[in-house]
Structures are given as structure tokens and as C-alpha cells.
Amino acid sequence: MRILFFHPFINCKGGSERVILGFLKNTKYKVDVYTYQYDKKTLSKNSKISR
């Protein structure tokens, strides 16, 4: 199963960003995340988000 998330901004670890990052960390599915803008410093080294 493939899952797609769209979130306009991932620039802090609060609210919906925290939910998305938590889901990515704990899922076994392939997940694509699309966003207009993100902050590389905010994303931890252990997150599955890559550009």
C-alpha cells in the first residue's frame, strides 16, 4: 500500500507536522510527502523524509 500526505509547510515540529513525522517513523508502508516548503533543520536525522 502506498500513502500520500500533502502538507503546505513542514517548518516546525508541532501539531500536524508532529503527527506526520510520527506516522512516518512508525509505519511499514511506503509514504510520499509533498509540501511547498520545509525546514531541513527541523527534521531529525532519523526521520524518513528525504528530498
C-alpha positions in Angstrom: 0.0 0.0 0.0 1.2 3.5 -0.8 0.2 6.6 1.2 0.5 10.2 0.2 0.4 13.2 2.6 0.2 16.8 1.4 1.0 19.5 4.0 1.7 23.0 2.8 4.5 23.7 5.3 6.7 21.4 7.4 8.7 24.0 9.2 8.3 23.1 12.9 7.6 20.0 15.0 4.2 20.9 16.3 0.6 19.9 15.6 0.0 18.2 12.3 3.8 18.1 11.5 4.4 16.0 14.6 1.6 13.6 13.5 3.0 13.2 10.0 6.6 12.7 11.3 5.3 10.2 13.9 3.4 8.3 11.3 6.4 8.1 9.0 8.6 6.8 11.9 6.2 4.0 12.8 4.7 2.9 9.5 5.6 -0.1 7.4 4.1 1.4 4.2 5.7 3.5 1.6 4.7 7.1 2.2 5.2 10.1 -0.1 5.1 13.5 1.5 4.5 16.6 -0.7 5.0 20.1 0.6 5.6 23.6 -0.6 8.2 24.4 2.0 10.1 22.5 4.7 12.9 23.4 7.1 15.8 20.9 6.9 17.0 21.9 10.4 13.6 20.9 11.9 13.6 17.4 10.5 15.6 15.0 12.6 18.3 12.7 11.2 16.2 9.7 12.0 13.1 10.8 10.0 12.3 9.0 6.8 11.8 12.3 4.9 14.2 12.8 2.1 14.2 15.3 -0.7 
